[in-house]
Amino acid sequence: MQQNMISKIIEPKTLSLITTEKCTAACHNCCFQCSPRLKQRMSLEDMKFLIDEVIKDFPMILACVFTGGECTTLGTDLHQIINYAAINNLKCRIVTNGHWAVSESRALLFLKQLKDAGLHELNLSTGDEHQKWIPYDRIVYACQAAVKLEMFVAVNIESTPESKFTSVSMKSDDRISREIMLGKVVVKDSLWIDFDKEHLDRTLEMNDGPCINLFNTISVSPDGHLQACCGLTCKNSIYLDLGSYRKHSLRQLYIEQFDDLMKLWLYTHGPKKIYSFLCEKKGVANESYRYPHICSMCHHILESKENMDIIKANISSIIPSVMLKYQFINNLKT
């Protein structure tokens, strides 16, 4: 759906390296479908190359995120690539399940080495599913160690209507509640989608607005493919795969998104507005209330040939409002 519609692109602020598909946990419905059985990972040379390319082609990039899978399974390569990013003036963050924090003292030693390499921020993941594999105490030890090292730490907790462990559980833990109250540890509930079901009744109000994942991150998977977003269902959508940096430059792959009406429409209006438009054109009931998250709705929209055919047939009526809002948003940012 190429239209060559705009000249001014949005420059990304973050590089996200999905360093490996290997994880020390095997959570059901992992959004990146990682597990201990998977081995694919980025080499140190690949990661250095990507950082070099981003610094050269995207001068607005300020931060580098190392995620997975479980990025700490990279061992000393993680220390080296954090240091490489840091000496290139990128602020570094890791996303981890905290499996390495078997005690506060061990966690302190582990994090100090990463901080000395250049790590700024620690993001931890936990919840009912994670805790089948990684004891919750390790999250507490990791938080305590990070606070002692004066590192910013955030904890993302799986959230479903049936969740037993929530942000309230952690905020009530005397071992870490004071640090949470003082803002030294940030705790939030993050939606956990059951991919085994097409859609679910939900209890939380869905975001009615634009997609906030597009056009702010250069996200690269272990197989060398650039992804349009870091959304919960991005790995399940061929449409969100922008291509391999080994065949085309990162800059080219990124810029080509701005000639794509669908991505611009998702950015300006969001999946719910597009879904409502499609329901109206099909003459069917609007069941947006049954989708647990805008990412699952986005996946439904993008993977349907019928939906794409309807959008192509109505492209002339869609473009004006999309372009007007895109220009308006960009003017606000400048």
Short mmCIF file of the C-alpha atoms (twelve columns), coordinates in Angstrom:
data_MODEL
# 
_entry.id   MODEL 
# 
loop_
_atom_site.group_PDB 
_atom_site.id 
_atom_site.type_symbol 
_atom_site.label_atom_id 
_atom_site.label_alt_id 
_atom_site.label_comp_id 
_atom_site.label_asym_id 
_atom_site.label_seq_id 
_atom_site.Cartn_x 
_atom_site.Cartn_y 
_atom_site.Cartn_z 
_atom_site.pdbx_PDB_model_num 
ATOM 1   C CA . MET A 1   0.000   0.000   0.000  1 
ATOM 2   C CA . GLN A 2   2.770   2.414   -1.026 1 
ATOM 3   C CA . GLN A 3   1.699   6.029   -1.521 1 
ATOM 4   C CA . ASN A 4   4.873   8.200   -1.203 1 
ATOM 5   C CA . MET A 5   2.733   10.485  0.893  1 
ATOM 6   C CA . ILE A 6   5.064   12.361  3.245  1 
ATOM 7   C CA . SER A 7   8.464   13.995  3.260  1 
ATOM 8   C CA . LYS A 8   8.931   14.518  7.001  1 
ATOM 9   C CA . ILE A 9   9.514   11.365  9.010  1 
ATOM 10  C CA . ILE A 10  9.517   10.865  12.769 1 
ATOM 11  C CA . GLU A 11  13.011  10.125  14.028 1 
ATOM 12  C CA . PRO A 12  13.196  7.246   16.553 1 
ATOM 13  C CA . LYS A 13  14.646  7.809   20.023 1 
ATOM 14  C CA . THR A 14  15.466  4.229   21.087 1 
ATOM 15  C CA . LEU A 15  17.320  1.208   19.747 1 
ATOM 16  C CA . SER A 16  15.879  -2.078  21.013 1 
ATOM 17  C CA . LEU A 17  17.939  -5.203  20.443 1 
ATOM 18  C CA . ILE A 18  15.991  -8.425  20.916 1 
ATOM 19  C CA . THR A 19  19.284  -10.145 21.580 1 
ATOM 20  C CA . THR A 20  18.145  -13.761 21.874 1 
ATOM 21  C CA . GLU A 21  15.162  -16.090 21.692 1 
ATOM 22  C CA . LYS A 22  16.571  -18.147 24.555 1 
ATOM 23  C CA . CYS A 23  15.010  -17.637 27.971 1 
ATOM 24  C CA . THR A 24  15.461  -19.235 31.366 1 
ATOM 25  C CA . ALA A 25  11.658  -19.430 31.643 1 
ATOM 26  C CA . ALA A 26  9.059   -21.035 29.385 1 
ATOM 27  C CA . CYS A 27  6.055   -18.834 30.055 1 
ATOM 28  C CA . HIS A 28  2.822   -19.812 28.346 1 
ATOM 29  C CA . ASN A 29  1.833   -17.108 25.833 1 
ATOM 30  C CA . CYS A 30  5.193   -15.335 25.930 1 
ATOM 31  C CA . CYS A 31  4.735   -12.422 23.502 1 
ATOM 32  C CA . PHE A 32  8.045   -13.226 21.756 1 
ATOM 33  C CA . GLN A 33  7.483   -17.000 22.073 1 
ATOM 34  C CA . CYS A 34  10.854  -17.511 23.777 1 
ATOM 35  C CA . SER A 35  11.920  -20.573 25.769 1 
ATOM 36  C CA . PRO A 36  15.001  -22.441 27.068 1 
ATOM 37  C CA . ARG A 37  14.858  -24.646 23.954 1 
ATOM 38  C CA . LEU A 38  15.523  -21.825 21.494 1 
ATOM 39  C CA . LYS A 39  19.134  -20.953 20.737 1 
ATOM 40  C CA . GLN A 40  19.075  -18.143 18.167 1 
ATOM 41  C CA . ARG A 41  20.885  -15.022 19.370 1 
ATOM 42  C CA . MET A 42  22.766  -11.991 18.118 1 
ATOM 43  C CA . SER A 43  26.537  -12.190 18.034 1 
ATOM 44  C CA . LEU A 44  28.621  -9.487  19.697 1 
ATOM 45  C CA . GLU A 45  29.763  -8.384  16.239 1 
ATOM 46  C CA . ASP A 46  26.138  -8.075  15.042 1 
ATOM 47  C CA . MET A 47  25.194  -5.950  18.031 1 
ATOM 48  C CA . LYS A 48  28.198  -3.656  17.569 1 
ATOM 49  C CA . PHE A 49  27.368  -3.278  13.883 1 
ATOM 50  C CA . LEU A 50  23.772  -2.316  14.686 1 
ATOM 51  C CA . ILE A 51  24.868  0.268   17.225 1 
ATOM 52  C CA . ASP A 52  27.329  1.739   14.705 1 
ATOM 53  C CA . GLU A 53  24.641  1.897   12.021 1 
ATOM 54  C CA . VAL A 54  22.111  3.522   14.322 1 
ATOM 55  C CA . ILE A 55  24.565  6.153   15.538 1 
ATOM 56  C CA . LYS A 56  25.453  6.954   11.921 1 
ATOM 57  C CA . ASP A 57  21.924  6.996   10.487 1 
ATOM 58  C CA . PHE A 58  19.740  8.019   13.438 1 
ATOM 59  C CA . PRO A 59  21.385  10.889  15.369 1 
ATOM 60  C CA . MET A 60  18.300  11.315  17.587 1 
ATOM 61  C CA . ILE A 61  18.741  7.863   19.199 1 
ATOM 62  C CA . LEU A 62  19.443  8.359   22.912 1 
ATOM 63  C CA . ALA A 63  18.978  4.923   24.479 1 
ATOM 64  C CA . CYS A 64  19.699  1.266   23.816 1 
ATOM 65  C CA . VAL A 65  17.544  -1.507  25.277 1 
ATOM 66  C CA . PHE A 66  18.796  -5.091  25.521 1 
ATOM 67  C CA . THR A 67  15.953  -7.563  25.762 1 
ATOM 68  C CA . GLY A 68  14.982  -11.061 24.623 1 
ATOM 69  C CA . GLY A 69  14.289  -13.781 25.530 1 
ATOM 70  C CA . GLU A 70  16.615  -13.365 28.452 1 
ATOM 71  C CA . CYS A 71  19.449  -11.030 27.536 1 
ATOM 72  C CA . THR A 72  21.552  -12.056 30.541 1 
ATOM 73  C CA . THR A 73  22.093  -15.479 28.938 1 
ATOM 74  C CA . LEU A 74  24.570  -13.648 26.676 1 
ATOM 75  C CA . GLY A 75  27.091  -13.793 29.538 1 
ATOM 76  C CA . THR A 76  30.157  -11.593 29.110 1 
ATOM 77  C CA . ASP A 77  28.917  -10.475 25.677 1 
ATOM 78  C CA . LEU A 78  26.227  -8.502  27.510 1 
ATOM 79  C CA . HIS A 79  28.860  -6.673  29.564 1 
ATOM 80  C CA . GLN A 80  30.848  -5.890  26.437 1 
ATOM 81  C CA . ILE A 81  27.922  -4.633  24.374 1 
ATOM 82  C CA . ILE A 82  26.612  -2.467  27.227 1 
ATOM 83  C CA . ASN A 83  30.051  -0.924  27.496 1 
ATOM 84  C CA . TYR A 84  30.195  -0.431  23.721 1 
ATOM 85  C CA . ALA A 85  26.811  1.337   23.721 1 
ATOM 86  C CA . ALA A 86  27.745  3.428   26.747 1 
ATOM 87  C CA . ILE A 87  31.021  4.711   25.261 1 
ATOM 88  C CA . ASN A 88  28.948  5.722   22.244 1 
ATOM 89  C CA . ASN A 89  26.809  7.882   24.560 1 
ATOM 90  C CA . LEU A 90  23.717  5.676   24.615 1 
ATOM 91  C CA . LYS A 91  21.863  5.157   27.881 1 
ATOM 92  C CA . CYS A 92  21.525  1.418   28.470 1 
ATOM 93  C CA . ARG A 93  18.621  -0.606  29.827 1 
ATOM 94  C CA . ILE A 94  18.147  -4.349  30.191 1 
ATOM 95  C CA . VAL A 95  14.860  -6.255  30.385 1 
ATOM 96  C CA . THR A 96  15.196  -9.437  32.441 1 
ATOM 97  C CA . ASN A 97  13.233  -11.939 34.512 1 
ATOM 98  C CA . GLY A 98  15.761  -11.659 37.361 1 
ATOM 99  C CA . HIS A 99  16.720  -15.358 37.392 1 
ATOM 100 C CA . TRP A 100 20.291  -14.361 38.354 1 
ATOM 101 C CA . ALA A 101 19.254  -12.690 41.643 1 
ATOM 102 C CA . VAL A 102 19.474  -15.793 43.845 1 
ATOM 103 C CA . SER A 103 20.309  -13.577 46.860 1 
ATOM 104 C CA . GLU A 104 20.679  -9.870  47.491 1 
ATOM 105 C CA . SER A 105 24.475  -10.174 47.669 1 
ATOM 106 C CA . ARG A 106 24.658  -12.106 44.390 1 
ATOM 107 C CA . ALA A 107 22.302  -9.617  42.763 1 
ATOM 108 C CA . LEU A 108 24.443  -6.728  44.012 1 
ATOM 109 C CA . LEU A 109 27.595  -8.230  42.517 1 
ATOM 110 C CA . PHE A 110 25.859  -9.021  39.214 1 
ATOM 111 C CA . LEU A 111 24.356  -5.549  38.825 1 
ATOM 112 C CA . LYS A 112 27.506  -3.719  39.908 1 
ATOM 113 C CA . GLN A 113 29.410  -5.357  37.072 1 
ATOM 114 C CA . LEU A 114 26.739  -4.253  34.612 1 
ATOM 115 C CA . LYS A 115 26.612  -0.754  36.083 1 
ATOM 116 C CA . ASP A 116 30.389  -0.461  35.815 1 
ATOM 117 C CA . ALA A 117 30.014  -1.449  32.153 1 
ATOM 118 C CA . GLY A 118 27.512  1.394   31.629 1 
ATOM 119 C CA . LEU A 119 24.052  0.109   32.574 1 
ATOM 120 C CA . HIS A 120 21.605  2.856   33.618 1 
ATOM 121 C CA . GLU A 121 18.299  1.092   34.077 1 
ATOM 122 C CA . LEU A 122 16.918  -2.296  35.116 1 
ATOM 123 C CA . ASN A 123 13.510  -3.555  33.946 1 
ATOM 124 C CA . LEU A 124 12.194  -6.718  35.614 1 
ATOM 125 C CA . SER A 125 9.326   -8.981  34.578 1 
ATOM 126 C CA . THR A 126 7.252   -11.106 36.952 1 
ATOM 127 C CA . GLY A 127 3.736   -12.360 37.593 1 
ATOM 128 C CA . ASP A 128 1.817   -15.602 37.928 1 
ATOM 129 C CA . GLU A 129 3.321   -17.208 34.829 1 
ATOM 130 C CA . HIS A 130 6.873   -15.986 35.373 1 
ATOM 131 C CA . GLN A 131 6.809   -17.197 38.965 1 
ATOM 132 C CA . LYS A 132 6.310   -20.786 37.799 1 
ATOM 133 C CA . TRP A 133 9.919   -20.528 36.616 1 
ATOM 134 C CA . ILE A 134 11.552  -17.674 38.546 1 
ATOM 135 C CA . PRO A 135 10.825  -17.310 42.300 1 
ATOM 136 C CA . TYR A 136 9.383   -13.934 43.246 1 
ATOM 137 C CA . ASP A 137 12.074  -13.478 45.915 1 
ATOM 138 C CA . ARG A 138 14.591  -12.972 43.129 1 
ATOM 139 C CA . ILE A 139 12.672  -9.932  41.920 1 
ATOM 140 C CA . VAL A 140 12.861  -8.502  45.430 1 
ATOM 141 C CA . TYR A 141 16.611  -9.180  45.681 1 
ATOM 142 C CA . ALA A 142 17.194  -7.560  42.297 1 
ATOM 143 C CA . CYS A 143 15.217  -4.478  43.333 1 
ATOM 144 C CA . GLN A 144 17.053  -4.173  46.641 1 
ATOM 145 C CA . ALA A 145 20.411  -4.428  44.886 1 
ATOM 146 C CA . ALA A 146 19.473  -1.886  42.223 1 
ATOM 147 C CA . VAL A 147 18.329  0.605   44.862 1 
ATOM 148 C CA . LYS A 148 21.642  0.250   46.712 1 
ATOM 149 C CA . LEU A 149 23.456  0.944   43.457 1 
ATOM 150 C CA . GLU A 150 21.196  3.958   42.838 1 
ATOM 151 C CA . MET A 151 19.959  2.506   39.561 1 
ATOM 152 C CA . PHE A 152 16.498  3.171   38.209 1 
ATOM 153 C CA . VAL A 153 14.424  -0.025  38.419 1 
ATOM 154 C CA . ALA A 154 10.967  -0.811  37.050 1 
ATOM 155 C CA . VAL A 155 8.943   -3.991  37.536 1 
ATOM 156 C CA . ASN A 156 6.341   -5.072  34.971 1 
ATOM 157 C CA . ILE A 157 3.786   -7.515  36.350 1 
ATOM 158 C CA . GLU A 158 1.628   -9.758  34.157 1 
ATOM 159 C CA . SER A 159 -1.960  -8.614  34.330 1 
ATOM 160 C CA . THR A 160 -5.054  -10.659 33.495 1 
ATOM 161 C CA . PRO A 161 -8.539  -10.627 35.021 1 
ATOM 162 C CA . GLU A 162 -7.556  -13.827 36.866 1 
ATOM 163 C CA . SER A 163 -4.124  -12.689 38.127 1 
ATOM 164 C CA . LYS A 164 -3.328  -13.656 41.705 1 
ATOM 165 C CA . PHE A 165 -0.073  -11.689 41.882 1 
ATOM 166 C CA . THR A 166 -0.493  -8.003  41.007 1 
ATOM 167 C CA . SER A 167 1.164   -4.669  41.670 1 
ATOM 168 C CA . VAL A 168 -0.807  -4.538  44.935 1 
ATOM 169 C CA . SER A 169 0.931   -7.747  46.035 1 
ATOM 170 C CA . MET A 170 4.354   -6.199  45.560 1 
ATOM 171 C CA . LYS A 171 3.430   -2.848  47.059 1 
ATOM 172 C CA . SER A 172 2.319   -4.734  50.176 1 
ATOM 173 C CA . ASP A 173 5.671   -6.519  50.556 1 
ATOM 174 C CA . ASP A 174 7.454   -4.982  53.563 1 
ATOM 175 C CA . ARG A 175 10.841  -5.806  52.055 1 
ATOM 176 C CA . ILE A 176 10.382  -3.383  49.177 1 
ATOM 177 C CA . SER A 177 7.236   -1.298  49.894 1 
ATOM 178 C CA . ARG A 178 9.177   1.696   51.250 1 
ATOM 179 C CA . GLU A 179 11.333  1.899   48.124 1 
ATOM 180 C CA . ILE A 180 8.193   1.721   45.993 1 
ATOM 181 C CA . MET A 181 6.534   4.467   48.023 1 
ATOM 182 C CA . LEU A 182 9.632   6.682   47.611 1 
ATOM 183 C CA . GLY A 183 9.645   6.108   43.867 1 
ATOM 184 C CA . LYS A 184 12.953  4.256   43.846 1 
ATOM 185 C CA . VAL A 185 11.191  1.197   42.424 1 
ATOM 186 C CA . VAL A 186 8.383   1.681   39.899 1 
ATOM 187 C CA . VAL A 187 5.819   -1.124  39.746 1 
ATOM 188 C CA . LYS A 188 3.085   -1.443  37.144 1 
ATOM 189 C CA . ASP A 189 0.656   -4.029  35.826 1 
ATOM 190 C CA . SER A 190 1.167   -4.945  32.158 1 
ATOM 191 C CA . LEU A 191 -1.425  -6.826  30.140 1 
ATOM 192 C CA . TRP A 192 -0.737  -10.524 29.482 1 
ATOM 193 C CA . ILE A 193 -2.594  -11.741 26.390 1 
ATOM 194 C CA . ASP A 194 -3.808  -15.312 25.975 1 
ATOM 195 C CA . PHE A 195 -2.814  -15.958 22.351 1 
ATOM 196 C CA . ASP A 196 -4.666  -19.290 22.385 1 
ATOM 197 C CA . LYS A 197 -7.917  -17.368 22.095 1 
ATOM 198 C CA . GLU A 198 -8.854  -15.057 19.244 1 
ATOM 199 C CA . HIS A 199 -10.323 -12.514 21.612 1 
ATOM 200 C CA . LEU A 200 -11.544 -12.285 25.186 1 
ATOM 201 C CA . ASP A 201 -14.006 -10.277 27.182 1 
ATOM 202 C CA . ARG A 202 -11.992 -7.681  29.005 1 
ATOM 203 C CA . THR A 203 -12.472 -5.722  32.177 1 
ATOM 204 C CA . LEU A 204 -10.136 -2.778  31.475 1 
ATOM 205 C CA . GLU A 205 -10.992 0.122   29.180 1 
ATOM 206 C CA . MET A 206 -9.098  -0.142  25.906 1 
ATOM 207 C CA . ASN A 207 -6.983  2.725   24.641 1 
ATOM 208 C CA . ASP A 208 -9.170  4.501   22.085 1 
ATOM 209 C CA . GLY A 209 -6.303  6.547   20.734 1 
ATOM 210 C CA . PRO A 210 -3.313  6.153   18.421 1 
ATOM 211 C CA . CYS A 211 -0.754  3.367   18.597 1 
ATOM 212 C CA . ILE A 212 2.132   4.515   20.779 1 
ATOM 213 C CA . ASN A 213 4.525   1.768   19.659 1 
ATOM 214 C CA . LEU A 214 5.065   2.879   16.066 1 
ATOM 215 C CA . PHE A 215 7.813   5.247   14.934 1 
ATOM 216 C CA . ASN A 216 9.701   5.607   18.210 1 
ATOM 217 C CA . THR A 217 12.005  2.583   18.286 1 
ATOM 218 C CA . ILE A 218 14.428  0.752   16.010 1 
ATOM 219 C CA . SER A 219 13.630  -2.813  17.070 1 
ATOM 220 C CA . VAL A 220 15.764  -5.652  15.682 1 
ATOM 221 C CA . SER A 221 15.096  -9.368  16.207 1 
ATOM 222 C CA . PRO A 222 17.779  -12.085 16.553 1 
ATOM 223 C CA . ASP A 223 17.327  -13.105 12.908 1 
ATOM 224 C CA . GLY A 224 18.317  -9.615  11.789 1 
ATOM 225 C CA . HIS A 225 14.851  -8.351  10.897 1 
ATOM 226 C CA . LEU A 226 13.651  -4.867  11.726 1 
ATOM 227 C CA . GLN A 227 10.229  -4.817  13.384 1 
ATOM 228 C CA . ALA A 228 7.729   -1.997  13.078 1 
ATOM 229 C CA . CYS A 229 6.960   -2.049  16.780 1 
ATOM 230 C CA . CYS A 230 7.556   -3.781  20.092 1 
ATOM 231 C CA . GLY A 231 3.868   -4.579  20.465 1 
ATOM 232 C CA . LEU A 232 2.518   -7.715  22.093 1 
ATOM 233 C CA . THR A 233 1.674   -9.434  18.821 1 
ATOM 234 C CA . CYS A 234 4.364   -8.048  16.518 1 
ATOM 235 C CA . LYS A 235 6.114   -11.390 16.079 1 
ATOM 236 C CA . ASN A 236 2.841   -12.934 14.901 1 
ATOM 237 C CA . SER A 237 2.377   -10.434 12.066 1 
ATOM 238 C CA . ILE A 238 4.248   -10.655 8.775  1 
ATOM 239 C CA . TYR A 239 2.977   -7.149  8.076  1 
ATOM 240 C CA . LEU A 240 5.029   -5.729  10.953 1 
ATOM 241 C CA . ASP A 241 8.240   -7.358  9.691  1 
ATOM 242 C CA . LEU A 242 10.091  -4.598  7.815  1 
ATOM 243 C CA . GLY A 243 12.839  -6.791  6.365  1 
ATOM 244 C CA . SER A 244 16.444  -7.774  7.045  1 
ATOM 245 C CA . TYR A 245 19.180  -5.234  7.711  1 
ATOM 246 C CA . ARG A 246 21.556  -7.648  5.996  1 
ATOM 247 C CA . LYS A 247 19.808  -6.908  2.690  1 
ATOM 248 C CA . HIS A 248 18.901  -3.259  3.149  1 
ATOM 249 C CA . SER A 249 20.125  -0.474  5.425  1 
ATOM 250 C CA . LEU A 250 18.318  0.181   8.684  1 
ATOM 251 C CA . ARG A 251 17.589  3.698   7.475  1 
ATOM 252 C CA . GLN A 252 15.936  2.471   4.284  1 
ATOM 253 C CA . LEU A 253 13.825  -0.141  6.090  1 
ATOM 254 C CA . TYR A 254 12.703  2.399   8.669  1 
ATOM 255 C CA . ILE A 255 11.863  5.188   6.210  1 
ATOM 256 C CA . GLU A 256 9.810   2.904   3.954  1 
ATOM 257 C CA . GLN A 257 7.203   2.685   6.728  1 
ATOM 258 C CA . PHE A 258 6.212   6.285   6.051  1 
ATOM 259 C CA . ASP A 259 5.014   5.367   2.569  1 
ATOM 260 C CA . ASP A 260 2.545   2.911   4.095  1 
ATOM 261 C CA . LEU A 261 -0.959  4.200   4.749  1 
ATOM 262 C CA . MET A 262 -1.808  1.455   7.250  1 
ATOM 263 C CA . LYS A 263 1.080   2.261   9.563  1 
ATOM 264 C CA . LEU A 264 0.347   5.980   9.343  1 
ATOM 265 C CA . TRP A 265 -3.329  5.299   10.080 1 
ATOM 266 C CA . LEU A 266 -2.458  3.166   13.100 1 
ATOM 267 C CA . TYR A 267 -0.163  5.942   14.311 1 
ATOM 268 C CA . THR A 268 -2.679  8.753   13.853 1 
ATOM 269 C CA . HIS A 269 -5.977  7.100   14.778 1 
ATOM 270 C CA . GLY A 270 -5.226  3.722   16.355 1 
ATOM 271 C CA . PRO A 271 -6.595  0.189   15.895 1 
ATOM 272 C CA . LYS A 272 -9.950  0.830   17.521 1 
ATOM 273 C CA . LYS A 273 -10.882 3.594   15.060 1 
ATOM 274 C CA . ILE A 274 -9.773  1.416   12.131 1 
ATOM 275 C CA . TYR A 275 -11.719 -1.551  13.491 1 
ATOM 276 C CA . SER A 276 -14.857 0.592   13.799 1 
ATOM 277 C CA . PHE A 277 -14.408 1.803   10.213 1 
ATOM 278 C CA . LEU A 278 -14.129 -1.804  8.988  1 
ATOM 279 C CA . CYS A 279 -17.204 -2.902  10.924 1 
ATOM 280 C CA . GLU A 280 -19.210 -0.077  9.372  1 
ATOM 281 C CA . LYS A 281 -18.071 -0.982  5.851  1 
ATOM 282 C CA . LYS A 282 -18.847 -4.667  6.421  1 
ATOM 283 C CA . GLY A 283 -22.209 -3.907  8.003  1 
ATOM 284 C CA . VAL A 284 -21.412 -6.001  11.093 1 
ATOM 285 C CA . ALA A 285 -21.673 -5.357  14.819 1 
ATOM 286 C CA . ASN A 286 -18.741 -3.568  16.432 1 
ATOM 287 C CA . GLU A 287 -17.272 -6.009  18.976 1 
ATOM 288 C CA . SER A 288 -14.198 -4.005  19.943 1 
ATOM 289 C CA . TYR A 289 -15.174 -4.553  23.578 1 
ATOM 290 C CA . ARG A 290 -14.115 -8.196  23.243 1 
ATOM 291 C CA . TYR A 291 -10.453 -7.476  22.487 1 
ATOM 292 C CA . PRO A 292 -8.194  -7.344  25.549 1 
ATOM 293 C CA . HIS A 293 -5.649  -4.933  24.055 1 
ATOM 294 C CA . ILE A 294 -5.108  -2.718  21.015 1 
ATOM 295 C CA . CYS A 295 -2.254  -5.038  19.936 1 
ATOM 296 C CA . SER A 296 -4.609  -8.017  19.602 1 
ATOM 297 C CA . MET A 297 -7.054  -5.858  17.665 1 
ATOM 298 C CA . CYS A 298 -4.226  -4.612  15.435 1 
ATOM 299 C CA . HIS A 299 -3.247  -8.213  14.696 1 
ATOM 300 C CA . HIS A 300 -6.849  -9.039  13.751 1 
ATOM 301 C CA . ILE A 301 -6.996  -6.067  11.375 1 
ATOM 302 C CA . LEU A 302 -3.665  -6.684  9.646  1 
ATOM 303 C CA . GLU A 303 -3.964  -10.430 9.144  1 
ATOM 304 C CA . SER A 304 -7.322  -10.337 7.333  1 
ATOM 305 C CA . LYS A 305 -7.248  -10.110 3.527  1 
ATOM 306 C CA . GLU A 306 -10.856 -8.932  3.594  1 
ATOM 307 C CA . ASN A 307 -9.865  -6.019  5.826  1 
ATOM 308 C CA . MET A 308 -6.961  -5.051  3.566  1 
ATOM 309 C CA . ASP A 309 -9.202  -5.208  0.484  1 
ATOM 310 C CA . ILE A 310 -11.771 -2.892  2.116  1 
ATOM 311 C CA . ILE A 311 -9.049  -0.403  3.042  1 
ATOM 312 C CA . LYS A 312 -7.588  -0.438  -0.489 1 
ATOM 313 C CA . ALA A 313 -11.053 0.164   -1.935 1 
ATOM 314 C CA . ASN A 314 -11.542 3.201   0.312  1 
ATOM 315 C CA . ILE A 315 -8.031  4.587   0.267  1 
ATOM 316 C CA . SER A 316 -8.962  7.929   -1.307 1 
ATOM 317 C CA . SER A 317 -11.373 8.715   1.515  1 
ATOM 318 C CA . ILE A 318 -8.927  7.614   4.236  1 
ATOM 319 C CA . ILE A 319 -5.807  9.518   3.160  1 
ATOM 320 C CA . PRO A 320 -6.946  13.131  3.856  1 
ATOM 321 C CA . SER A 321 -7.809  12.639  7.540  1 
ATOM 322 C CA . VAL A 322 -4.701  10.521  8.142  1 
ATOM 323 C CA . MET A 323 -2.349  13.043  6.562  1 
ATOM 324 C CA . LEU A 324 -3.996  16.000  8.276  1 
ATOM 325 C CA . LYS A 325 -3.656  14.392  11.695 1 
ATOM 326 C CA . TYR A 326 -0.109  13.202  10.971 1 
ATOM 327 C CA . GLN A 327 0.965   16.750  10.133 1 
ATOM 328 C CA . PHE A 328 -0.837  18.102  13.188 1 
ATOM 329 C CA . ILE A 329 0.890   15.629  15.525 1 
ATOM 330 C CA . ASN A 330 4.305   16.360  14.019 1 
ATOM 331 C CA . ASN A 331 3.787   20.118  14.318 1 
ATOM 332 C CA . LEU A 332 3.045   19.678  18.007 1 
ATOM 333 C CA . LYS A 333 6.304   17.759  18.473 1 
ATOM 334 C CA . THR A 334 8.482   20.394  16.795 1 
# 
